[in-house]
Amino acid sequence: MPDIPTKRFSRRGKRSKVVEEQMEKEIVMYTRGGFCPDVTRTRRALQRWHLPFREINVRKDPEALQRCLDWNGCLAMPVVVVARPGEDLPIQPPLPLEPNQSPRDVDRGSIIAEASKQSLQTFLARHSFLPRNEEQ
């Protein structure tokens, strides 16, 4: 997978704002291993969009498992997190869910769980990983 560019300059020599914002963040995808259609769809979309991401298998990391349970109240997978480079936690605490609300396909600011392709695309565009009007 290609690396996130470290520098991109406009014709005037100033670094692109989108690239600047993207360099300060990375995508972390929490999974639980084994076959899961939601994980497969998300992984393929990230790869198709040429977005680098780190994958954390919660079955191999008890602390990551507990984080996902704390965030969602259940094992809704995958959980896509926007984090600072090298970190596993979201850049901001996730927005709370309503009582008895499923976390599925809910953009909670810095995380989204079990996202549809369209919701994932919108979430990633909002965080400057994709152009806002990308159609794929």
Secondary structure, 3 states (H helix, E strand, C coil): CCCCCCCCECCCCCECHHHHHHHCCEEEEEECCCCCHHHHHHHHHHHHCCCCEEEEECCCCHHHHHHHHHHHCCCCCCEEEEECCCCCCECCCCCCCCCCCCCECCECCCEEECCCHHHHHHHHHHCCCCCCCCCC
